């Protein structure tokens, strides 16, 4: 697992801030924290405080954390997922109904912009983790249901920025990055590129297959 992640995350640190590499075996995780108002800022700050020396995976490799916070209109260039350095994963943080709706609208807008392009943008299949940083059973259930659509992990922080749960969110995100890399490493199916692409929305439990 560590070898796969290292291959995925290996990038030259030229152009990044100094001190990003933790030793000869260190790697730098470029993550986006998406959330309305102060939610994303608080979670990113808490992760920096909890993991000031970086994040260790399976007691084998250590990773520095580089966060880009998005809390505005993702249609604007400075709030898009295309800014350098390109993100390798995204933590979607919410603490209210407004924050949850912001995440939904932002992901939908970014996905539609991705489909309009001929080339795959960084958001294409970007690993996501939904993080609930508030309180309340209703908001928790809403977040769980929303996480089912992109099939991403859900982590309940309990509203207290629990260090253990924040680390669980990072572990879930790294595991999603690993699965994506394994999928992308599979041999491509030979054939012409399609002239038409369709977006299909299916209901959970629908008896009909997408084909």
Protein Blocks (a to p, Z undefined) as FASTA:
>chain_A
ZZmmmmmmpccfehiaehkagcjkbccdddddddehjlmmmmmmmmmmmmmnopcehhla
ccdddddddfbdfkbmklcckbccddfbdcdddfbfklmmmmmmmmmmmmmmmmmpmbdc
fklopacddddfbecjklmmmmmmmmmmnopacddehlnopaklmmmmmmmmmmmmmmmm
mmmmpccdeddddfbdcdddddehiabdfZZ
